[in-house]
Amino acid sequence: MMIAATAPHYQIYQALFDASYPARSTARALAPWLRQTMFWLPDNCTVRKLTAMCEAVALAGLTHERPSFGIDAIEVDGQKITVHEEATHVTPFATLLHFCKDTPNPGPKVLLIAPISGHFATLLTSTARTLLQHHDVYITDWHNIRDVPLSAGTFGMDAFIDHLIGFIDWLGPETHLVSVCQPTVGTLAAVAVMAAAQSPNQPRSMTLMAGPIDCRINPSVVNKLATEKPIEWFEQNLIGLVPLRYKGALRRVYPGYMQISAFLSMNAERHMDSFRNMFSSRVSGDHTKAESIRDFYAEYLAMMDMSAEFYLETVRFVFQEHALPQGKLEYRGTRVNPAAIRRTALFTIEGEKDDICSIGQTLSAHDLCSKLAPYRKQHHLQPGAGHYGVFNGKRWERQIYPRVRAFIHDFDE
């Protein structure tokens, strides 16, 4: 992998982003003022149209700064409990963030493992908020790699597994893992490595949600796109260099703006409809609906770059070579063996309508953990749930979470 193979598209994107920033910044400042104006001119259609236009322009560009989790309190059984964030362990690439609850009994300790797939860990805000009702929640708050200097070293699959093991060791043996989507492969590998080493800090349970453990099963559109071209194509066409203005200058990355372009193109018509609905809802006076759509895209369009090493290794090992299910995945030169797992209980969750991780891909973890006692294994297929519905929304809160809570309780010895 040589720098000479890196495409210049990041520099072009940055120039266009800088040129459009004044318009987006002005629109972002005007929108709140216009929304306040509507309180004393509620029937003014012109003001509503101007507000809708400003919101659309403000959302037309990405943000590369992590949004706030915004979890300052939760309500449990009618009682309000204060929450504050605490960075308990920090590396150049991630922060182990603790949502500290002002209560003497926070519940079982849960490490929520967020994806490194373009979005910040704040994409799991709803997941964390729900888990906080009955658990002591920590989250892997991955840093935007473009802000990590080259002197910190590279970040590939081995480094990712290193971080998970390090965080679990930091939290201790009472920990339960909840891993969402892409990191389920690394999570299973980390637990297998700890089991093989007979670590005293092996987690009590791991919940793998909508993850690509074995992409050979019912391949989705995403899986097929990853296998249509050789890994050299991904390196030559999708990898860019971080511009000189950032701390991670000249680091090789898969840029966030390219990732969101891929996400949006998969369901382009649906996203266009959402923007049209936001505009028409604001104009018609349905401000609650308009703000719900606006808030969703404010989070959805917050993107982080991915390390080139981690991205290319994920494409190669997970989507092209299926290294873990074929027994070929290595960690620091040693084969990863999920059959070594005997203590950590396993719960897999899939969505019936998931178009990213198809039915059966996460369930395959049960076959890989062949030496794990049957009573330590559970699976749930959620009817009607798409990919995001597995960990966000009403189905997650009302139907999936109660099962996760019961599972964690069962193995919180």
ABEGO torsion letter per residue (X at the ends): XBAAABBAAAAAAAAAAAAAAAAAAAAAAAAAAAAAAAAABAABAAAAAAAAAAAAAAAABBBABBBBAGBABBBBGGBBBBBBBBBABBBAABBBBBBBBBBABAEBBBBBBBBBAGBBAAAAAAAAAAAAAABBBBBBBBBBAAABBAAAEBBBAAAAAAAAAAAAAAAEAABBBBBBEAAAAAAAAAAAAAAAAGBAABBABBBBBGBBABAABGBBAAAAAAAABBAAAAAAAABBBBBAABAABGBBBBBAAAAAAAAAAABAAAAAAAAAAAAAAAAAGBAAAAAAAAAAAAAAABBBBBBAAAAAAAAAAAAAAGAAAAGABBBGGBBBBAAABAABBBBBBBBAABAABBBGAAAAAAAABAABBAAABBBBBBBGBBAAAAABEAAAAAAAAAAAAAAAAAABX
